[in-house]
Amino acid sequence: GLNMTAAVEAVAGGAAGSWVLDNRARNMIAGEYPLGFRTRLHRKDLGIALAAAREEGVSLPVAAYVEQLESSRVSRGWGDEDVSNIARIVREQAGLDG
């Protein structure tokens, strides 16, 4: 029952404000992911970065988690949608999408 538009406005007005909130929040609230940067390409690039980090002995647990989330989006057929489709996970967990 949370007013998502009001929540985004409140968050965007503070230190959490970002380009993503300004340019993608409305689509994420609507459950629409028009192409900006393909999820499958972002996952590929993230995989390259994670491989380089492993070679250097650097642990990037948040990046590794995001790679897992993006892999699940790609495996469900959403690899050609905008990378903001990671919001589908939150929407599904909230019972907004099936």
C-alpha positions as CSV (number, residue, x, y, z in Angstrom):
1,G,0.0,0.0,0.0
2,L,3.0,2.3,0.0
3,N,2.8,5.2,-2.5
4,M,5.9,4.4,-4.5
5,T,6.0,7.7,-6.3
6,A,6.1,9.5,-3.0
7,A,8.7,7.1,-1.6
8,V,10.9,7.7,-4.7
9,E,10.5,11.5,-4.4
10,A,11.5,11.3,-0.7
11,V,14.6,9.2,-1.3
12,A,15.6,11.1,-4.4
13,G,15.7,14.3,-2.5
14,G,18.4,13.2,-0.2
15,A,21.8,11.6,-0.5
16,A,20.3,8.5,-2.3
17,G,19.3,10.6,-5.2
18,S,20.8,9.4,-8.5
19,W,20.5,9.3,-12.3
20,V,18.7,5.9,-12.0
21,L,16.0,7.3,-9.7
22,D,15.6,10.3,-12.0
23,N,15.5,8.4,-15.2
24,R,14.3,4.8,-14.4
25,A,12.1,4.9,-11.3
26,R,8.9,5.7,-13.1
27,N,9.4,2.7,-15.4
28,M,10.4,0.4,-12.5
29,I,7.2,1.4,-10.6
30,A,5.1,0.6,-13.7
31,G,7.0,-2.7,-14.2
32,E,8.2,-1.5,-17.6
33,Y,11.8,-1.8,-18.8
34,P,12.4,0.0,-22.1
35,L,15.9,-0.5,-23.4
36,G,18.6,1.7,-22.1
37,F,21.4,-0.8,-21.5
38,R,20.7,-4.5,-22.0
39,T,20.9,-6.7,-18.8
40,R,22.8,-9.4,-20.7
41,L,25.5,-7.0,-21.7
42,H,25.8,-5.6,-18.2
43,R,26.0,-9.1,-16.8
44,K,28.8,-9.9,-19.3
45,D,30.7,-6.7,-18.3
46,L,30.2,-7.4,-14.7
47,G,31.5,-11.0,-15.2
48,I,34.7,-9.5,-16.8
49,A,35.2,-7.2,-13.8
50,L,34.7,-10.0,-11.4
51,A,37.2,-12.2,-13.2
52,A,39.7,-9.5,-13.0
53,A,39.1,-9.0,-9.3
54,R,39.5,-12.7,-8.7
55,E,42.9,-12.6,-10.6
56,E,44.0,-9.9,-8.2
57,G,42.7,-11.6,-5.1
58,V,40.0,-9.0,-4.5
59,S,36.6,-10.0,-3.2
60,L,33.6,-8.1,-4.6
61,P,30.6,-9.7,-2.8
62,V,28.0,-7.1,-3.8
63,A,29.0,-7.2,-7.4
64,A,28.9,-11.1,-7.3
65,Y,25.4,-10.9,-5.9
66,V,24.3,-8.5,-8.6
67,E,25.7,-10.9,-11.2
68,Q,23.6,-13.7,-9.7
69,L,20.5,-11.5,-9.8
70,E,21.2,-10.4,-13.4
71,S,21.8,-14.0,-14.4
72,S,18.3,-14.9,-13.1
73,R,16.8,-12.1,-15.2
74,V,18.6,-13.3,-18.3
75,S,17.6,-16.9,-17.7
76,R,14.0,-15.8,-17.5
77,G,14.1,-14.1,-20.9
78,W,14.7,-10.6,-19.8
79,G,18.3,-10.2,-21.0
80,D,17.4,-7.7,-23.7
81,E,15.5,-5.4,-21.3
82,D,17.1,-2.5,-19.6
83,V,19.3,-3.4,-16.6
84,S,16.8,-1.7,-14.3
85,N,14.7,-4.8,-14.7
86,I,16.5,-6.0,-11.6
87,A,13.5,-4.3,-10.0
88,R,11.4,-7.3,-11.1
89,I,12.9,-9.2,-8.1
90,V,11.7,-6.6,-5.6
91,R,8.3,-6.4,-7.4
92,E,8.0,-10.2,-7.3
93,Q,8.9,-10.4,-3.6
94,A,6.4,-7.7,-2.9
95,G,3.7,-9.7,-4.7
96,L,3.3,-7.0,-7.5
97,D,4.3,-9.3,-10.3
98,G,3.7,-13.0,-10.8
